[in-house]
Amino acid sequence: MKKSSLLLIWFLPISLFAAIPTQPFDTSDYFRSPARLAEVEEDISFGFEIDAGSDIDGILFASDPVSALQGGADYLGSHLAEADDAYLASRYEMLKHAFSFDGNFPTAGNTDAETAYFLREYFGQGGGYEKIGEANKALVVQSIIASDPTLFRNGLLGSDIDLSLKFYGGRIKEGFGWNWNVSLGFDGAEDLLFQYRYKDHSYGNDIYLTVGGDIGYGMYVGNKVAVGFSVTPRLMFQTSFLNSDYLSARLNASILNVFATNSYNLGMGIGLNAGIMYRMNDELAFTLDFRDVPSVRTYWYFTAEDVLNDFRFHHDESLYLTPPDAAFSVIWDRGDYHLKVELSDALSQVIWASTVEGYDYDPWIIPKIAFSYDLNSSTTLSAKLEYRMIRLGVEWNRMNVEISSRLDKLNFGIKVGYFI
């Protein structure tokens, strides 16, 4: 069975581009480190979590995209007014396209120096750029980023809004564990307008619904060594849109067009995890986990017009893979104190960096640290550092509250959950 599955994957088109956000294959800590199932007992009949986070720029863009892009528009004018001849002349055609609505945009000169002079006059103080209006400037910023996104790398702030609602339940007993989960969420783009389309997919903001579960088993194979594996099947529904689409819809007072003309994905997938744990003593254990080995997804995509006409679905011939990863963890428990240090997302980033042009390897997301203290039998305090986020939480009588903030920019979040 294993050999035939590998052959199937080998002969089908494969892409490392994920068509949906990463959340659908995230799962609880024990199923990502399945050897730990060998010594865990847990029973949750029903639980839910609401998780929200944003930075100021994301909120401003959602509420008033034109004003949020004012900084980029100001940067554009000052940057081009001061640029040298070669830089301006090489970007004349791109700028001409972006300003096609403006009949006063300068024509090209007979030489590069003359073209650059005309552009400086246009973007300089008192020039035509100052007269086109803030809404048009926002559209220009959008258009230029689509053609030359590197131009705004130093003049346009990022944004990030995330919101999710998750329902779940499950049980772990005598090494065998299972759970179910339903997640509805919005995964915001991390850059204000630096987003892109690939084939039939947009990579920006994702709205998703996932239904799935986790099944795993862990067992001791000696006095100190445990092994485990888990399977994570998922059904997924998702649509994506770019911030530039949202900006155009807001300016044209046609926000529903973002969804009426968008493409939707309906997919199914499965992920596999395996791990080994060495327990040195009652307080200290080490784990080595192999995650997403592999996680494979396939999709059918459609538009609103497809559904209204003849309920037509188009199958995406590619298989989408989440890059595999290896995670090493140290787990320490002494009385009321609990500490876990994990190193992960190193191998998966290497694969992404070697596959996706322009991927930025980030060593700071590799270490994750989680500490908790049992204040009493019903209250636990926690602190976590992961993915450039610091999280502080309290769990009290099956209710948990967690606040978070990014370390590299102003971003705040809150998570509230309850389980029975």
C-alpha positions in Angstrom: 0.0 0.0 0.0 2.8 2.4 0.9 4.7 1.8 -2.3 1.6 2.3 -4.6 0.8 5.6 -2.8 4.3 6.9 -3.4 4.1 5.9 -7.1 0.7 7.8 -7.4 2.3 10.9 -5.9 5.3 10.6 -8.2 3.4 10.6 -11.4 0.9 13.3 -10.6 1.7 17.0 -11.1 2.9 18.3 -7.8 3.2 21.9 -6.5 4.5 23.3 -3.3 2.3 26.3 -3.6 -0.4 26.0 -1.0 -3.9 26.9 -2.3 -5.2 27.5 1.2 -3.8 28.9 4.4 -1.7 26.7 6.7 -4.3 26.6 9.5 -6.3 23.5 8.2 -3.3 21.2 8.8 -2.5 22.7 12.2 -3.6 20.4 15.0 -3.2 19.9 18.7 0.2 19.5 20.2 -0.2 15.8 21.0 -1.1 14.8 17.4 1.8 16.9 16.0 4.0 15.0 18.5 2.2 11.6 18.5 4.7 9.6 20.6 3.4 11.7 23.6 0.0 10.0 23.1 1.5 7.0 24.9 1.3 8.8 28.3 -1.5 11.4 27.9 -5.1 11.0 29.2 -7.6 13.7 27.9 -11.3 13.8 27.4 -13.0 16.9 25.9 -16.7 16.5 25.0 -17.0 20.0 23.4 -14.9 23.1 23.2 -14.6 26.3 21.2 -12.0 29.1 20.7 -12.3 32.6 19.3 -9.0 34.0 18.2 -8.5 37.5 16.8 -5.4 39.6 16.1 -4.5 42.7 14.1 -2.1 45.5 13.8 -3.1 49.2 13.4 -2.4 49.3 9.7 -4.7 46.3 9.0 -7.6 47.9 10.9 -7.0 51.2 9.1 -6.9 49.5 5.7 -10.1 47.6 6.4 -12.0 50.7 7.5 -10.5 53.3 5.1 -8.2 51.8 2.5 -7.5 55.1 0.8 -6.3 56.8 3.9 -4.2 53.8 4.8 -2.4 54.0 1.5 -1.6 57.7 2.0 1.8 56.9 3.3 2.6 54.9 0.2 1.2 57.6 -2.0 3.4 60.2 -0.3 6.4 57.9 -0.6 5.8 57.4 -4.3 5.8 61.1 -5.1 8.9 62.0 -3.0 10.8 58.9 -4.2 10.2 59.5 -7.9 10.8 63.2 -7.6 14.3 62.5 -6.3 15.2 59.5 -8.4 18.1 59.6 -11.0 17.7 59.7 -14.8 18.3 56.0 -15.4 15.8 54.9 -12.8 13.0 57.1 -14.0 13.6 56.4 -17.7 13.6 52.6 -17.1 10.2 52.8 -15.4 8.5 55.2 -17.7 6.2 52.6 -19.4 5.1 51.2 -16.1 4.3 54.6 -14.8 2.5 55.6 -18.0 0.3 52.5 -17.6 -0.4 53.3 -13.9 -1.4 56.9 -14.8 -3.3 56.1 -18.0 -6.4 57.8 -16.5 -4.5 61.2 -16.3 -4.4 63.1 -19.5 -1.8 65.4 -18.0 0.8 62.7 -17.5 3.9 63.7 -19.3 4.9 62.2 -22.6 8.4 60.6 -23.0 11.2 62.9 -24.0 13.8 62.4 -26.8 16.4 61.2 -24.4 16.4 59.5 -21.0 17.5 62.7 -19.3 14.6 64.6 -20.9 12.1 61.9 -19.9 13.4 62.0 -16.3 13.1 65.8 -16.2 9.4 65.6 -17.3 8.7 63.0 -14.6 10.4 65.0 -11.9 8.3 68.0 -12.8 5.2 65.9 -12.6 6.0 64.3 -9.2 7.7 67.4 -7.8 6.1 70.1 -5.6 3.2 71.7 -7.4 3.2 69.1 -10.2 0.3 67.1 -11.7 0.7 64.3 -9.2 -0.5 66.5 -6.4 -3.8 67.2 -8.3 -5.1 63.8 -9.1 -6.8 63.2 -5.8 -6.3 60.7 -3.0 -8.4 58.0 -4.4 -6.5 58.0 -7.7 -3.2 58.0 -5.8 -4.4 54.8 -4.0 -5.2 53.2 -7.3 -1.8 54.1 -8.6 -0.1 52.6 -5.6 -2.1 49.4 -6.3 -1.3 49.4 -10.0 2.5 50.0 -9.5 2.8 47.3 -6.8 1.2 44.8 -9.3 4.0 45.8 -11.8 7.0 46.5 -9.6 6.3 45.5 -6.0 9.9 46.2 -4.9 9.4 49.9 -5.4 7.4 50.1 -2.1 9.5 47.8 0.0 10.7 50.8 2.1 7.6 53.0 1.8 4.6 50.9 2.6 3.9 49.3 5.9 2.6 45.7 6.3 -0.7 44.7 7.7 -2.2 41.6 9.2 -5.7 40.8 10.4 -6.6 37.3 11.6 -9.9 36.0 13.0 -11.0 32.4 13.6 -13.7 30.5 15.3 -13.0 26.8 16.1 -15.2 24.1 17.6 -13.6 20.8 18.7 -13.8 17.7 20.9 -11.9 14.4 21.4 -10.4 11.8 23.6 -7.0 10.3 24.3 -6.8 7.1 26.4 -4.4 4.2 26.6 -2.3 5.5 23.8 -5.1 5.9 21.3 -6.4 9.4 20.5 -9.0 11.0 18.2 -10.6 14.4 17.8 -12.9 16.4 15.5 -12.6 20.0 14.7 -14.4 22.7 12.6 -12.7 26.0 11.9 -14.0 29.1 10.2 -11.6 31.9 9.8 -10.1 34.9 8.0 -6.3 34.7 7.4 -5.1 38.2 6.5 -2.2 39.0 4.2 1.0 40.1 6.0 1.7 42.8 3.4 -0.6 45.6 2.7 -0.6 45.2 -1.1 2.5 43.0 -1.9 0.4 40.0 -2.9 0.1 37.9 -6.1 -1.9 35.5 -8.2 -0.7 32.1 -9.4 -2.7 30.2 -11.9 -6.3 30.2 -10.6 -5.4 31.2 -7.0 -4.9 34.5 -5.3 -2.4 34.8 -2.5 -3.5 37.5 -0.1 -6.4 37.2 2.3 -8.0 33.8 2.8 -11.5 33.0 4.1 -11.7 29.3 4.9 -13.9 26.6 6.4 -12.3 23.3 7.4 -13.9 20.1 8.8 -11.7 17.3 9.9 -10.1 15.3 12.7 -7.0 13.7 14.0 -6.4 10.0 14.7 -3.2 8.8 16.4 -1.6 6.1 18.5 1.4 6.1 20.7 3.0 3.3 22.6 6.1 2.5 24.6 8.5 0.0 22.9 10.7 -0.2 26.0 11.0 1.3 29.4 12.1 4.7 28.1 11.3 4.9 24.4 7.8 5.6 22.9 6.8 5.9 19.2 3.6 7.2 17.6 1.9 8.3 14.4 -1.1 10.4 13.5 -3.3 11.0 10.5 -5.1 14.3 9.9 -7.8 14.1 7.2 -9.5 17.4 6.2 -12.2 18.8 4.0 -11.7 22.4 3.0 -13.5 25.3 1.5 -11.7 28.5 0.7 -11.6 31.7 -1.2 -8.9 34.3 -1.5 -8.8 37.9 -2.5 -6.1 40.5 -2.8 -6.1 43.8 -0.9 -6.0 45.5 -4.3 -9.3 43.8 -5.2 -10.8 45.1 -1.9 -9.4 48.6 -2.6 -11.0 48.7 -6.0 -14.3 47.4 -4.7 -14.4 50.0 -1.9 -13.6 52.8 -4.3 -16.3 51.6 -6.8 -18.8 51.0 -4.0 -19.2 47.4 -5.1 -17.7 45.3 -2.3 -19.9 42.3 -3.1 -18.2 42.1 -6.5 -15.1 40.8 -4.7 -17.0 37.6 -3.9 -19.3 37.5 -6.9 -16.3 37.4 -9.4 -14.0 35.4 -7.2 -12.8 31.8 -7.5 -13.6 29.3 -4.8 -11.8 26.1 -3.8 -13.3 22.9 -2.5 -10.6 20.5 -1.4 -9.7 17.4 0.5 -6.4 16.3 2.0 -4.6 14.2 4.5 -1.5 14.7 6.6 0.8 12.2 8.3 3.0 12.7 11.3 5.3 10.3 13.1 7.5 10.7 16.2 9.7 9.1 18.8 10.1 10.1 22.4 12.9 9.2 24.9 12.0 9.7 28.5 15.1 10.1 30.6 13.2 10.2 33.9 9.9 11.3 35.3 10.7 15.0 34.8 12.6 15.1 31.5 11.8 13.8 28.0 13.1 14.4 24.4 11.0 14.1 21.2 11.9 14.0 17.5 8.9 14.4 15.2 8.5 14.2 11.5 5.6 16.3 10.4 3.7 16.5 7.2 5.4 13.4 5.7 3.5 14.2 3.6 0.5 16.5 3.7 -1.2 16.2 0.4 -4.2 18.1 -0.9 -6.3 18.2 -4.1 -8.8 20.8 -5.1 -11.9 21.5 -7.2 -12.4 25.2 -8.0 -15.4 27.1 -9.3 -16.9 30.6 -9.5 -20.4 31.9 -8.6 -21.2 31.9 -12.4 -20.2 28.2 -12.6 -22.6 27.3 -9.8 -25.5 29.4 -11.2 -25.2 28.1 -14.7 -24.8 24.3 -14.3 -23.1 23.7 -11.0 -19.8 23.1 -12.8 -16.7 22.2 -10.8 -13.1 22.2 -12.3 -10.6 19.8 -11.0 -7.1 21.1 -10.3 -4.8 18.5 -11.8 -1.9 19.3 -9.4 -1.4 17.9 -5.9 -0.5 20.5 -3.3 2.1 19.6 -0.7 3.0 21.2 2.6 6.8 20.8 2.9 7.7 18.2 5.5 9.4 19.3 8.6 11.4 17.8 11.5 10.9 19.1 15.1 13.1 18.4 18.1 11.7 19.1 21.6 12.8 19.1 25.2 9.9 18.6 27.7 10.5 19.3 31.4 7.9 18.8 34.2 8.6 19.3 37.9 5.6 19.6 40.1 3.6 22.6 39.2 6.2 23.8 36.6 6.1 22.8 33.0 8.5 23.8 30.2 8.7 22.9 26.6 11.4 24.1 24.2 11.0 23.2 20.5 13.1 23.7 17.4 11.0 23.4 14.2 10.3 25.0 10.8 14.0 24.8 9.8 13.7 22.0 7.2 10.4 23.2 5.8 11.9 26.7 5.3 14.9 25.2 3.4 12.4 23.5 1.1 10.4 26.6 0.6 13.5 28.7 0.0 14.8 26.3 -2.7 11.4 26.1 -4.4 9.8 29.6 -4.2 11.6 32.5 -5.7 12.0 35.4 -3.3 11.2 33.3 -0.2 12.8 34.9 2.9 14.3 32.3 5.3 13.5 33.4 8.9 15.6 31.8 11.6 13.7 33.6 14.3 10.6 31.4 13.9 12.6 28.2 14.5 12.7 28.3 18.4 9.5 28.0 20.3 9.3 28.2 24.1 6.2 27.4 26.3 6.1 27.7 30.1 3.2 27.1 32.4 2.7 27.1 36.2 -0.2 25.5 38.0 -1.2 28.2 40.5 -3.7 25.8 42.0 -5.9 22.9 41.1 -8.1 25.0 38.8 -5.8 27.8 37.6 -2.8 27.6 35.3 -0.7 30.6 34.1 1.2 30.3 30.8 3.7 32.2 28.6 4.8 31.3 25.1 7.2 32.5 22.5 6.5 31.3 19.0 6.5 32.7 15.4 7.7 36.1 16.6 4.7 36.3 19.0 4.7 36.4 22.8 1.5 35.0 24.4 0.4 35.3 28.0 -2.5 33.2 29.1 -4.6 31.9 32.0 -6.7 28.8 32.2 -9.3 28.7 34.9 -12.1 26.1 35.4 -11.9 25.0 31.7 -12.0 28.6 30.4 -8.8 30.0 28.9 -7.9 33.5 27.9 -4.7 34.4 26.1 -3.4 37.8 24.9 -0.6 38.1 22.4 1.7 40.6 20.6 4.2 40.4 17.9 7.8 41.2 18.7 8.7 42.8 15.4 5.8 45.1 14.9 2.8 46.6 16.7 0.2 43.8 16.7 -2.2 42.6 19.4 -4.4 39.6 19.7 -6.7 37.8 22.1 -7.9 34.3 22.3 -10.9 33.1 24.4 -11.9 29.5 24.7 -14.0 27.1 26.8 -14.3 23.3 26.9 -16.3 20.7 28.8 
